[in-house]
Amino acid sequence: MLGLAIAGGVAIGFALGLTGGGGGIFAVPLLVYGLSLPVHEAVGVSLAAVGVTALVGAVHRFHRGETDVRTGVIFAIAGMIGAPLGSRLSLLLPESILMLLFGGLMVVVAVRMWQNSSRTAEQDDSQRFVCQRDERGRPTLGPRCIVLLSALGIATGVLSGMFGVGGGFVIVPALVLIGGLPIHTAVATSLMVIFLISVSGVTSYVSGGETISWALTSMFAVGGIAGMYFGLRLSVRLSGPSLQRIFAAAVVVVAGFILVKSIA
């Protein structure tokens, strides 16, 4: 169990360092099918492990000056409101239904990532941004921008609480397409948001009477820190579209496995 837990943590950290999201997508299936944890317990461990790993990456990116703290705080506050709602909702659903929904969500995520990887630079012009930007390229955070970022933040928080995922696969596209952030800034800001949302989700999970295996979470976190390092290093060497397509293909494989196991 020790080796598998650390390996799972490496996968979480690697995905987070590479794309700013996706760690929880792989953590929950590994905990459920690899370590035989009940789904609800796996959600709690995943939330905690993803949060710790994201914190390490967020601190690193913040010191490099890549994080847009203002935009991230707005998104995170809304997400912290949604996370407890998702945690409560997950406790009301049967495990088989929860995993089917999780598998379906993964397919949607993979399709969206593949589609985004095919967009050309010319298609991603400033007309697509909802948030206006100042002369330094930062969002001016007008009323419409704040409302949309908050709505997306709440939705991300609900997904995080329900499925034990950090929500980076929603946060990064939202920050780029709605917030108008450059991709590297969006990834860095996503790590900060994931950490804050995970704190809210874990707090709600524990306060609801559920228990988390902190020993198992620690194993995942150790692997996650190592994976984060390798993910950050590799992200510099590969192009954005290539990374998105590789990740999307991996998500489809895991989603297919989950759906087959759930139906069976």
Summary of the structure (lengths in Angstrom):
residues: 264
radius of gyration: 17.1
end to end distance: 25.0
largest distance: 55.7
contacts: 1046
relative contact order: 0.24
helix: 80%
strand: 1%
